[in-house]
């Protein structure tokens, strides 16, 4: 599930009829190669997400992002130079029966060998998360994925976060938490030794994912949450609208914000955190060269 709350049966409506699998797979290496496959491969290479012999659990939700990620992984597995294995897994948090059937139908049509395991997370989150369930739900689902990854012998868990998720997370932290903190492309698990989380869709823009899904005629889930539908919406709606406004006023604002996280000048910031400890530039003022330019 994404962080955007929606109705329990919200779906992204397709444009056109459902295309056969061979046409869908051909479009990945033809019409959508530049905006999907090439960016997928570039992120994996840039951040060293895959190694020979990796066994990757691909986290599936039935949404557009995970469906596209699954097909890109399959394409890379067929034609890439690195040999790796894939497990396509959904930890069912308590989907409505119709939602589950649609997810299974989509994966069957796309030739994605889906494995479904119950987790009952919606029921738990509904009891304990009160007005803002999305953070708790995401955290619990990640824990369930890590456990299943270990059980299946996987050393990587792949999530379908894309470029826009990265930008929105960065802006959320700046605006509401007062910190410059972004969503990283890969992380080591805190509780499972040898297990890594990777985000191979890191460079892919959401508009390209939507275009591909609609062009294929796939009716992908938007947010199948049965809890958030009854709760107060979160701040991502506001941040998304703010980013769109700023893009209209400042050219490539989103791309420049993304670049800023990769271009931090540590000699020109007031403070930072590392290893759970907070530092100030004044701690190093007498040792370092803090002169005016």
C-alpha positions in Angstrom: 0.0 0.0 0.0 1.2 3.5 -0.7 1.1 6.3 1.8 -1.8 7.9 0.0 -5.1 7.1 1.7 -8.0 6.2 -0.5 -11.3 4.3 -0.6 -11.3 0.6 0.1 -12.1 -0.2 -3.6 -10.2 2.7 -5.3 -8.8 1.7 -8.6 -6.9 3.3 -11.4 -9.2 3.1 -14.4 -7.6 1.9 -17.6 -7.6 3.6 -21.0 -8.4 1.2 -23.8 -8.8 -2.6 -23.8 -6.6 -5.0 -22.0 -3.6 -5.8 -24.2 -2.2 -9.3 -24.6 1.0 -10.2 -22.6 3.3 -10.2 -25.6 2.3 -6.6 -26.5 2.8 -5.5 -22.9 6.2 -7.0 -22.6 7.2 -5.7 -26.1 6.3 -2.2 -25.0 8.7 -2.4 -22.1 11.7 -2.7 -24.5 10.2 -0.5 -27.2 8.0 2.5 -26.4 8.7 2.6 -22.6 12.3 1.6 -22.6 13.7 5.2 -22.0 11.3 6.2 -19.2 11.0 2.8 -17.4 13.5 0.1 -18.2 16.6 2.3 -18.7 15.9 4.3 -15.5 15.3 1.0 -13.6 18.6 -0.4 -14.8 20.4 2.9 -14.1 19.2 3.1 -10.5 20.3 -0.5 -9.9 23.7 0.1 -11.3 24.2 3.6 -9.7 23.4 2.3 -6.2 24.7 -1.3 -6.6 21.4 -2.9 -5.7 22.0 -6.3 -7.3 24.8 -8.8 -7.2 25.4 -12.1 -8.7 23.3 -14.8 -6.9 20.9 -12.5 -5.2 17.5 -13.8 -4.2 15.0 -10.9 -4.3 11.6 -10.7 -2.7 9.6 -8.4 -4.8 7.0 -6.8 -2.6 3.6 -6.8 -4.4 0.5 -4.9 -3.4 -1.5 -5.1 -6.6 -0.9 -1.4 -7.3 0.6 0.1 -10.4 4.0 0.6 -8.9 4.6 -3.0 -7.8 3.1 -4.4 -11.1 5.5 -2.3 -13.2 8.4 -3.2 -10.9 7.7 -6.9 -11.2 7.6 -6.7 -15.1 10.9 -4.7 -15.1 12.6 -7.2 -12.9 11.4 -10.0 -15.2 12.8 -8.2 -18.2 16.1 -7.6 -16.5 16.3 -11.2 -15.4 15.7 -12.4 -19.0 18.3 -10.1 -20.7 20.6 -8.7 -17.9 24.1 -9.8 -17.2 23.6 -10.5 -13.5 22.0 -13.8 -12.5 19.5 -13.5 -9.7 16.3 -15.1 -8.5 12.9 -13.5 -7.8 10.0 -14.2 -5.4 6.9 -12.2 -6.0 5.1 -11.9 -2.6 2.1 -10.1 -1.2 1.6 -10.1 2.5 -2.2 -9.8 2.5 -3.1 -7.3 5.2 -6.8 -8.1 4.9 -7.9 -7.1 1.4 -11.5 -7.2 0.4 -12.3 -10.3 -1.6 -12.9 -8.4 -4.8 -9.6 -6.5 -4.4 -7.7 -9.8 -3.9 -9.4 -11.4 -7.0 -8.5 -8.4 -9.1 -4.8 -8.5 -7.9 -4.6 -12.2 -8.7 -6.2 -11.7 -12.1 -3.8 -8.9 -13.0 -0.8 -11.0 -12.0 -2.0 -14.0 -13.9 -2.5 -11.9 -17.1 1.0 -10.4 -16.6 2.6 -13.8 -16.0 3.8 -12.8 -12.5 3.9 -15.9 -10.3 2.3 -14.3 -7.2 2.6 -15.8 -3.7 0.0 -14.6 -1.2 0.4 -14.9 2.6 -2.0 -13.6 5.2 -0.8 -11.0 7.7 -4.1 -9.5 9.1 -2.4 -6.1 9.5 -5.5 -4.0 8.6 -7.3 -5.4 11.7 -4.4 -4.6 14.0 -3.8 -1.1 12.6 -7.5 -0.2 12.8 -7.3 -0.9 16.5 -4.1 0.8 17.4 -3.3 3.5 14.8 -6.2 5.9 15.5 -6.4 8.7 13.0 -3.1 8.2 11.0 -2.8 4.5 10.1 -0.5 4.7 7.1 2.8 4.9 8.9 2.0 2.0 11.3 0.7 -0.1 8.4 3.8 0.5 6.3 6.0 -0.4 9.2 4.2 -3.6 10.1 4.0 -4.7 6.4 7.7 -4.2 6.0 8.3 -6.4 9.1 6.1 -9.1 7.6 8.0 -8.9 4.3 11.4 -9.2 6.1 10.2 -12.3 8.0 8.9 -13.9 4.8 12.1 -12.9 2.9 14.2 -14.7 5.6 11.8 -17.7 5.4 12.2 -17.9 1.5 15.9 -17.5 1.6 16.0 -14.0 0.1 18.7 -11.5 0.9 17.0 -8.5 -0.8 13.5 -7.0 -0.4 12.4 -4.7 -3.3 9.9 -2.0 -2.8 8.1 0.0 -5.5 8.8 3.6 -4.3 9.4 5.9 -7.3 10.9 9.3 -8.0 7.8 11.2 -6.8 7.7 9.2 -3.6 11.3 10.3 -2.9 10.5 14.0 -3.6 7.3 13.9 -1.5 9.1 12.3 1.4 11.9 14.9 1.3 9.4 17.7 1.3 7.3 16.1 4.1 10.4 16.0 6.3 11.4 19.6 5.5 7.9 21.0 5.9 6.6 19.0 8.9 9.6 17.6 10.7 12.1 20.4 10.2 14.8 18.1 8.9 16.5 17.4 5.6 16.0 13.7 5.2 15.3 11.8 2.1 14.2 8.3 1.1 17.4 6.3 0.4 17.7 3.9 -2.6 18.9 1.0 -0.4 19.2 0.3 3.3 20.4 -2.5 5.5 17.7 -4.1 7.7 18.0 -3.1 11.4 16.6 -6.4 12.7 17.6 -9.0 10.0 21.3 -9.4 9.4 22.3 -9.8 5.8 19.0 -8.5 4.5 18.8 -5.3 2.4 15.9 -3.1 1.3 16.2 -1.8 -2.3 14.2 0.7 -4.3 15.0 0.1 -8.0 12.2 2.4 -9.2 14.1 5.4 -7.7 14.6 7.3 -10.9 11.2 6.5 -12.5 8.5 9.2 -12.5 5.0 8.3 -11.6 3.5 9.8 -14.8 5.5 7.2 -16.8 4.1 4.3 -14.6 0.6 5.6 -15.0 1.0 6.0 -18.8 2.3 2.4 -19.1 -0.5 0.9 -17.0 -3.2 2.7 -18.8 -1.7 2.0 -22.2 -1.7 -1.7 -21.3 -5.3 -1.5 -20.1 -4.5 -2.8 -16.7 -7.0 -2.0 -13.9 -4.4 -1.6 -11.1 -5.3 -1.0 -7.4 -4.7 2.5 -6.2 -5.1 2.1 -2.4 -6.8 -1.0 -1.2 -6.7 0.0 2.4 -9.8 -0.8 4.4 -8.6 1.3 7.3 -7.5 4.6 5.8 -10.7 4.8 4.0 -12.4 5.5 7.3 -9.7 7.8 8.8 -8.4 11.3 8.2 -6.3 11.8 5.1 -2.6 12.3 5.6 -0.3 15.2 4.6 0.9 13.7 1.3 -2.0 15.2 -0.6 -1.0 18.7 0.6 2.7 18.1 -0.2 1.9 16.7 -3.7 -0.2 19.8 -4.5 2.6 22.1 -3.1 5.2 20.4 -5.3 3.0 20.8 -8.4 2.6 24.5 -7.6 6.4 25.0 -7.1 7.1 23.1 -10.4 4.8 25.6 -12.1 6.8 28.5 -10.6 10.3 27.1 -10.8 11.5 25.0 -13.7 12.4 21.4 -12.8 11.8 22.1 -9.1 11.3 18.4 -8.3 14.5 17.4 -10.1 16.5 20.1 -8.4 15.2 19.0 -5.0 16.2 15.4 -5.8 19.7 16.7 -6.8 20.0 18.7 -3.6 19.9 15.5 -1.5 22.9 14.3 -3.6 24.8 17.6 -3.4 24.9 18.5 0.3 27.7 20.8 1.2 28.6 19.7 4.8 30.7 22.9 5.2 27.6 25.0 4.8 25.0 23.4 7.1 24.3 24.1 10.8 24.1 20.5 12.0 23.6 16.9 11.2 22.9 13.5 12.7 25.0 10.4 12.4 24.8 7.1 14.4 22.1 8.6 16.6 24.2 11.5 17.7 23.6 15.1 16.8 26.6 17.3 15.6 26.9 21.1 15.1 29.3 22.7 12.7 30.6 24.5 15.8 31.9 21.2 17.1 34.5 21.4 14.3 34.8 25.1 13.9 38.4 25.4 15.3 39.6 22.3 13.4 38.1 22.9 10.0 38.4 25.7 7.5 35.2 27.7 8.0 36.1 30.9 6.2 33.9 33.1 4.2 34.1 32.6 0.4 
